[in-house]
């Protein structure tokens, strides 16, 4: 468990961004083999076991309105990854209905080369 204290959005006080890594068999194996570079990815995919990365914690704090966008990025392990996550999944993200976007498409076979094409 590790934490960083991030200033609250209003400026009065701080809130902890907590990173949690658990000793699962796969995590132990990564450490034993020296594959340290794979640990963050495993942590980010193991939320059901209670693991969380700093960037995931920062995203949740930003999304909930506790911290500013600037403070989230300033404390991120990967600024680009967090920026992209906020853009795609943050509170201001545009919810696009992908099925609505492709509803007019249909599959047709092109007789000249026996390939299927979307039209």
N, C-alpha and C positions, 0 to 999 in steps of 0.2 A: 504494500500500500504506500502510495506517495501522494502528496497534495501540494497544490499551489494556491495561495490566497489571492483572489482576484478582486479588485475594487468593485463594489456594487455600482450599479448604473447611476443611482442618485448621488453617489460620492460619499455617503456616510456608511462606513463599515466595509467589510470584505466577506466574500463567500468562497468556500473551498471548491476547487476543481480537483477531483480525486481520481487517481489512476489505480486500478486494482489488477494485479496479476496473481493467478492461483497456480499452485503446483499440480497441474494435471499430468498424466503420463506423457502426453504429447509435448507439453512445455518442458518437462524434465528431459525428454529426448533431445529437443532442440538445444537446450543448455549443454547437455552432455556432449553433443556433437559440435558445439561451437557455432551453431547457426543462429547467432544473436539477431541478425538482420531479419529473420522470419518471425520473431517474437511479437512485434507490434501487429502484424497481420493476423496472427493466431488470436491475440487478445481482442482485436476488433471483431472477429467472427465468433467469439465465445461469450457473448452476452448472457446466454442462457445458463452459463456456469457462474455468472457473477463478475466476469472480467469486463473492464472498461478502460479505454485509453484516455489520455488527457484530451485529445481532440474530440472524442465523443462526449466527454464531460463538458467541455467548453461549448460544444454545439448545443447541448441540452440547456445549459445555463443561458446562452444567448437566446435560444428559441423561447424560453420561458420568461425572458425579459429581465433577468437578474443582472446581466453584464452587457456592455456595449459591444458592437461589432469590432471596434478597434482593439479593445482589451482582449476579446476572444482571439483575434489574429495575432496580437502581440505575444500571447502566451502559448500559441500553438506549436506543436512539434513539426507539423507540416502546414505552413501557411496556405499553400496552394490547394491541398486536399480539403482543409477546413473551409476555405473560401468557396470552393466548388460545392461542397456539401450544403453550405448555407444557401448558395444560389439555387440549388436544385430542390432542397428539402426544408429550407428555413421558413420562417413565418411569412416572408414576403414572396415566396416562390409561387410561380404561376402554376395552378393545377390544370394540366392539360389532359383531356380525355383522349387517349391514344386511339381508342376504338372509333371515336367520332371522326378522327383524322383519316382513318383507312376504310371507313364504311362503304365508300363508293368503288373500291377496288375489286376486281374479279380476276380469276386466273383463266387465261386463254392459252391454247396450244397454237404455236406458230407452225403451220404445215411445212414451211420451207426448210426448217432445220430441226423439227420435232422437239423444240424446247418450249418450256412454259414461261409465260411472261405475265406480269401484273399490269393490268390496264384499268 
